[in-house]
Amino acid sequence: MDELRSRRVAESMREELSELIRFESADPRLAQVEVIEVIVSPDMRRADVLVTLPPAEADRLQTLQGLDAARHFLRRKLMQRMDLFRMPELRFRPGAVAAGDAPLDRLLRRVRRGRPRP
């Protein structure tokens, strides 16, 4: 697949997954999850989703279990929102551990998502 198209699909998936996890997921284990990046394989069969995880080890494990449980729901919602011939299988990987984010960083993330909160 074309590299430019692959990057566009990955960025689109990142935005949609962020929206789905933040606003449509009812699982409390996913409350602290932020999608950092999506890496799509060249054949569009797999997508590695890099996410931030909470700093506590027990919370990290629960968050990964919650993401694994929500994987099929998220993929189905992505299929409805995106017009792709083949929707890749989602694999969630830890990308970074949230360590007391600065308030400015949180505000910038909210602005990037387009939904600032009061």
N, C-alpha and C positions, 0 to 999 in steps of 0.2 A: 504494500500500500504506500501511497505517496506520503513522504515525511510531513509535509505541511498539513495534509488532511488528518494524519494521525495526531498531530499536535492539536488541531482544532477539535477533533472528537474527544481527546483526553481533557481538554479545558472545559468543553461543554459538559462532559460527564462529571468533572469536579464540581462545577457550579450546581448542577442538578442534584448530585449526591449531598452536597452541603445543605441545600434547601430541604431535601427529603429527610435527612437525619435531624436537622434542627427543628423543622416545623411540622412534619407529618409523622414522625416516629413517636409512639407512645411509651417506648421502653425507657425507664429512668436510668438504665445503665449507660445510655448513649448521650446523656445530658452534657458531658464535657468533651465530646468528640468534635474535632475540627478536621476537615479533609484538607490535607496539605497539597497533595499532588496525585494525579492518576497517570499511570504508565500503561499504555495499551500495547499489546504485542503486535508485531507486523501483520499477523494473519487474523487479527481481531477476535481471537478465541479467548484470550485472558486479559484481564485488566487488574494490575496491582494498584490498590488504593492505599496510599500512605496517609495515616491519620495520627493526630496527637493523642496521647494517652495521659491519664492522671498520674501524678508522681508516686502514689502508693502502689505497692506490688499487688495487693489484693484487688484494688480498684482496677488496675490494668488488666488482670485476668478476667474480671467480671465484664469489663468493657469489651474485650476481645470476644468473649462468649456471646455477649449481646449483639455484636456486629455479625458474628457467624450465624446467629439465630435469625437476624433480620436480612441476611444476604438475599434470599429468594424474594422477599417483599420488595427490597430496594431494586433488584434487577427487573422485576415485573413493572414497577413504577417507572423505571428508566425506559423500558420498552414502550410504554404508553406515551412518554414525553418526547422521546427522540426517534427520529425516523432513520433507523439503521437496518441494513440487510441482515446483519448478525450482531446480536447483543453479546458482548463478552461476558464470561464468567467472572464474578468479582472475587478477588482475594484481598483481604484486609491485612495490612502490614503496619507495624509501629514505625512511624516516621520520626517522632520526637516526643519527649516527655514534657508535659506542661509543668513548669516550675515557677509558680507564682507570677503569672503574666502581669506585666505592667498595665495600668488602666489605659494608657495611650494606645498600646498594642491592641487591646480589646476593642477600643473605639474604632481604630483603623480597620480591623477585620469586619466590624459591623457595617461600616461605610462601604467597604468593598463588596459586601453581600447585598448592599442596597436597601437594607432594612435597619436603619438606626433606631435604637430604643431610647426612651427618655431617661 
